[in-house]
């Protein structure tokens, strides 16, 4: 399919902005110039709109979208216990429909790719493939004695990687759950998988005090120190949260060029009691990205709002309004993820894969001339997204999802949600 975006105002995180026409031929951005005369099968007039690289949600549990509202206002231990209890009773069908619901929400918010951490990722891969979104799917690895998975989590992860390693849209990877739920041998086995199959590895990292202090008591080391000691920290390492980090740990992460995913809404809602030291991590070379976490802990999958809150938190805590400007946030959600995910995406230029979003500036973002990125981050939201294109295919168009029975997705998830409520109340 050929798509021509006319009168585009392209915003790129590398500063190479552009005004003119963008021509997509198949999966690739093939031409960008002031006036493209050739016709396309589909044309979009982007006058008074913004065209941006597709956003990447770097930490979520997408299949939990049908559990939204069921874990609200719980202490963290109770939150985890209820979540694990429901996880142990979930069917593949429930995971599949939950993933579809979350993917619909992300597409409507201009998110073209996501990094997931869950079990049964083969089921989530099926949903991602059917919906057309780009998925980097991390198979959860936890201690064998506490897992809710059938079989050995390490073997499950390897089989998943083998089965999807050459997939066009799905990139499979190992995902140890955390230092409190994955033992040393399984962490090392996950590292071996990442190295043998040349993929990244993601895990929860220093999300709350208890996680840190329990490990210090057990290993006499903080999480980053412990993970470095056993060879886990590398340029392929993606740590979700990174809230309770010392300066020494930050320097270690930067030394290896590791990636941290900031999840400010989830951290605040769960009462983690601190904020991620993003400015220090930037200073020492850590690659920073953004995540929404699941719909149970932040309750929505809107990355623009997540980025705005990330910026405001730094400004407020540090009493410095210039801290973490809008351009940094824009990089976190577009180009920075692909420093570790290693795809030819993240900017809109000829030869790049056509993953992008078109933003209707609307009343809430005007006037914006000359400060469009600031307007997007500080005034916009996912509701301003009009089109989401992944791999050269329009997946969201002005409230519609071409080829998707949205009513069926909603009804299936409503039944599942009510079933979960009955389990909680029984």
Secondary structure as UniProt FT lines:
FT   STRAND          2..11
FT   TURN            13..14
FT   STRAND          18..25
FT   TURN            26..27
FT   STRAND          28..33
FT   STRAND          42..45
FT   TURN            47..48
FT   STRAND          49..53
FT   STRAND          55..60
FT   HELIX           62..67
FT   TURN            68..69
FT   TURN            72..73
FT   HELIX           76..89
FT   HELIX           92..108
FT   TURN            109..110
FT   STRAND          111..118
FT   HELIX           121..131
FT   STRAND          134..141
FT   TURN            144..146
FT   HELIX           153..164
FT   TURN            165..166
FT   STRAND          170..176
FT   TURN            179..181
FT   HELIX           184..196
FT   TURN            197..198
FT   STRAND          201..205
FT   HELIX           209..219
FT   HELIX           223..229
FT   TURN            230..231
FT   TURN            235..236
FT   STRAND          237..241
FT   HELIX           247..256
FT   STRAND          259..262
FT   HELIX           264..269
FT   TURN            270..271
FT   HELIX           278..283
FT   TURN            284..285
FT   STRAND          287..290
FT   TURN            295..298
FT   HELIX           303..317
FT   TURN            318..319
FT   TURN            321..322
FT   HELIX           326..333
FT   TURN            334..336
FT   HELIX           337..341
FT   TURN            350..351
FT   STRAND          356..360
FT   HELIX           362..365
FT   TURN            369..370
FT   HELIX           372..379
FT   HELIX           382..384
FT   STRAND          385..390
FT   TURN            391..392
FT   STRAND          393..397
FT   TURN            398..399
FT   TURN            402..403
FT   HELIX           406..425
//
